[in-house]
Amino acid sequence: MEGATKLNYAIKTLRRHWDEVSPYWQDAVRDDFEARHIDPLVVKVNATVRGMNKLEEVLIRMKRECS
């Protein structure tokens, strides 16, 4: 599924960039930003990608069974 692939790539890119920047930003604000924004976003995107992949499986099976 192209959308899931793009979304997965985007979150991996965000994580990679965050990991590159975070050593230079070491304070409580950075920790708070990561905890409130980055980490929850990664969790939600990963769950969304899993859901999209499951949905794709169901749609493929449905299409096969209805043909």
Secondary structure as UniProt FT lines:
FT   HELIX           2..21
FT   HELIX           22..24
FT   HELIX           28..33
FT   HELIX           34..38
FT   HELIX           39..65
//
